[in-house]
Structure formats: C-alpha cells, structure tokens
Amino acid sequence: MISLRNIKNLNFDSIPIDDSWNTGKNTELKMHRIHAYPAKFPAFITTKALSYAKRERIKVKRIADVFCGCGTVAFEAKRNDVNFWGCDINPVATLIARVKSHNYQQGRLKNYFDSIISTYSSSYKYRGSYNEANERIKHWYERKPFHELSRLKYSIDIALPKRGKYRLFFFCAFSNILKSASRWLTKSIKPQIDPEKEAGDVLTGFKDQCLFMMNANHESDAKEISSTEIVTRNFLDDTIAIPKVDMIITSPPYVISYEYADLHQLSTLWLDFADDYRDLRNGSLGSLYHVYKFEKELKRLNDTGSKIVFRLLGEDKNKAKYVAKYFLDMQKAIHKCYEMLSEKGLAVFVIGNTEYRSVRIDNAKHLAESMQSSGFKKIYITKRKISKKILTPYRDDRGCFTTDKNGRQVYAEEFILIGRK
C-alpha cells in the first residue's frame, strides 16, 4: 500500500499488486448470486475494508455505498450488524439490493411460491396482448415466451401482497430469468439478438431460480438488528437526504464501460420501471442528456482529467465530451462523499482503468486527485488482480470476453484508494 503525496510524480502502473486484496478466505454466499449483474463488487472487499477500519480504530456504526449496485456492501453490512445507507440510479439494481438486505421466513416463501405456481397452472390470464406490447419487448421475445412471462407476472401480482419484501423477492426471481427466455445473445454485455437461440422454458426457469434464492435465504447469516436504507436516486441530486456515515465503501462506474440502462432494459420494461428504458440513462455519471456547456465546464476539470480529455479530443470529440462530463461528475461525487463522512471517517473506493482508441482513461489517478482536492487526508493506494479477466483480457465486437488481441483491451487490475477525513 502506497501513501499518496505527490500525485504528479506517482506512476500508477508501478504500484505493486497486493495479494491480500485479491481473494477472500471464505466462499461467497449464495445471496450474492441471486441475480446476474455485470462487474459485481467482490463481497470480501467489504470484509477486508471493515478489518482495515478496525485496525485504524474507527468505530463503524453506519456504512454507505453511494453507487450501491446490486447490494453487495449492503448485505455484508447487515451480516456484520452495521447500519447501511445506499443509493443507485438504476431501479433494477436497487430491487436486487433490497432483496439481499431482507431476511425472509422460509415457510412464507414456500407458501407464496406454491400460490404463484398454482395460479399460473390454473389460469391462462395475463395482462396485455403480444400485438399491443411495448415494441422493444417484442424486439426481444417471440410470442410464446412473451405470453408465458405475462402469465407468470400476472400470477405474481395475484398471489403476493401489493407491497412488501416478499413481492420484491419473487419479482427479483422473475427479473433474473428474462434474458434466458429472450433472444438476447448469451453472455454478451451488449444488447444483441442471437437468431439461433432457443428461448428457455419460463416456468422451469422460474422454479429453479426461486429454489436457488430460497436456499440462499436459508444459508444467509445476515442479522436483523441493524437498519438498512436503499434509495433509487442519483447521488449527485442536491435534493437527496444524505446521512452522516462513519465509512464509505463503493465502486464508482467506470467511464467508457457498461451502460446499465441498456443492459437491464428487459427488467426495466417488464417491471414497469420505465416505458422507454433509455430514460434511465438520464442522470447517470457522464450523461449528456441535459444542458452541458463543454467549453465552459472544461475549466473545472482537475489536471489529470484535463490531460485525458485533450488527448481524446484528437480522436473523438463526442467521446471527449462524455469523458469530461464523467470526470466532472466524479469530482462532485468525491467531494460529496467527503462531506457525508463523520469526523475522521474513512472512505474506500474501488476503480479500474479503461481505454479508448489507444488513449488510456486513467480513472484511478483522476479519482486520487479528486480525493486530494476534496480534503481527504492520509490517502493510500494499492492494486488487486481481477482474477476472472486474467485469461480473457479483451472483448470482441459482441462484448464477449476473448483472448483475441484484435479486441478492445480490458484491464486485469483495479485500484483500491483509501482516504480519511
């Protein structure tokens, strides 16, 4: 772990891999695998971060994850009997996070499950016909799986109370089978049709998914003592109520990485989070879907951000504008994190670098400089391997991992930046 003093003279590539941050001692619990999610935050990092805080004699009563995603930190906070506050702009992410953050009675889960299956088997009712369906849904689904999914969603609506954590549980299960029943190219991070794909059986997939989630709930050792609050909001929204916390553990979205609104469009449309999934791009980090005066705002970029953006201007002006907006949003987010920490509180950020047309997008260095300018003290940086990417360091045109060097490079390491208030 390297202490950050003069960021201009620090070569981030020379920072050695810290093996202690590579893997955890224990097998990850099933609850962390109840729903597919790209670039999922490793659960053991939260455990190691809490151990670090303990060594630093920081009493952690509340943790925040300001980009909480599918709730990995939320679940681990609950396991450690620590209060949690989290937010994410993606309603699919917060649905998964809320399900992970609850404890469920196995008997009630079984009764609700039986009721859903009984309703599905005895009734052929569903809401809306294929011809009247959202055009984007028809783009992804043939008529038969569409009717089966509509019937299943109707059955969940009928069998479950209109509000409550059990309804969230079964809609999370429903969400996770949507891709297998669609024409979406398997294992692709890009929305792309596979014309040869045969849709999976909806009811079989739902039964298997519910069984896995019920086993995950049974295995869970999370406690009910601590409080958890998860909000579906943009962290940069000035109207959002931000609590004081003792520790922040978060992994910001990487610039030029996943477009979560696109990746989760099936769940967004089926669960009625939006009529047009593209609406969820608004407000995400780096979004250009609102007033943004590039030339004027460029002056607010820190030194690292400015250098990267000016290099990008020679390659792609639109991409340069997007990256500049992302960096500006990140600078605001880091400052907001500093403000929400209690005195001598601790922040742990996990982030990796990306690349566009041979221009290195140094997210880690930009974040480190943002931490310094926001007032963080005792900033330390280390690096860990992302083990699943070691043998597949490129992506092909479909977005799938590959060893083909003609593909887009995917970095096999990410940085951990730790700072005190």
Phi, psi and omega in degrees: 000127185254135177279131183270117176242295180251099186294330183295329183264001183268123174271107184295332179293335182278351180293124184287154174291131176260104185300336183293340179261004184282316184219165177258167180282328187250154176294136180296134181293153182300332182302333178284353183240024183283348180206136177297141179204129183288145176052045184296137181293126180295132184297325185293340179295323177298316179299315180292323178295320178294322177295320178298316179299322180295319178295329178276004178061039175261122178275109186264108176261333179217132176250147172237146168232106189279349171232067198289346177053226185274013167088027178298311180293324179301314181293317180292326176297317180297320178298328182264011177058044178242135178297151186222141169229132180214158175213156175202145182283344185269113182293335176291318178298313182290333173299310180297316182299319180293321179296318178297332187273358181254154167257140183236143174282125184300323181296317179292322176301315181296317181296316178295320178299313179300322180294320178297312182295321179296316179296317180298319184285332186259350183227140178253022181281147173203163184261119176088141179266165180298319182295331182265000185289162175306133184301326180291325176294318178295333177298325186262342189234138169285168185299315185297305178297329176299312180296322179293319178292321178297318178295319179293317179297320176299319180295321177294319178302317183286320189279337186252150172303151185297335178224157176127166187290335180287326175296318177300320181303310185282334173286332173294318176298316178300316181300321186284349178260359186295322181290320182295332180272357184257186176263012180297132180299122184300135176067013177267139176274352179257143176293102184215134181281139171255103185295343182259358184286137173260124182297139177289155179293126187295309184294318178298316179298319180293317179299314180297319181294317179296320179298316179298316182292324177292323175294322178297318178296319179295323181286333188300138176249019180294144183266162180256006187282315184284162179260148179227130175231124179233125183241145177265087183212166172276121182302332182278354178294120184291346181271352182286139180278114183256122179278164171280137181226160180269340185206142173241128173233116185205156175235101181296152174297140180281146174290146184053056180228226182286144170256097190296327178299322178287316184295327184255023185296327181297311179294321179302315183284315182293325182266009173062034174284335178197148175284331178230113185302335181294341177299333183283353174288333182298128177091349177290157183303129180085002183297135177258015185272032172206178185299128183208110181265096189304307185299322180286315184290335182304331182293340182273354180292143174286177188299315180297314180298318181299315182297319181292315182296320180293328175292323180290331181302330178282348181255315187198106184296320180296319178293324178298319178297318180295314181295320178299317179295320177300312181297320178297317178296320179295321178299319178293320181295317180294319177297320180293324176297317179300317182293328184277348178285143173287170181303130181064020176292169188234138176238137178236115179249136177240122184206151178239171179262160179227184182211145175220118180048050178069006174265119180286126177261097188274077180300320185295315181293321178296319179295318179299316179294324177296322177296316179299312184290338179279345177114001179298140178249164176048057181277128179239146181230136172220177185223144179230156175276144171260095194301324185289347182256358186299318184268353181227071188276012180226161172240143178272186183296337180274353181091008180271148176297144181206161174264000181290119183291351176282349180280178179282132184291138175241121183292140185263008177230160170219159186257148174243119181246127184238131180219150177252150175279000000 
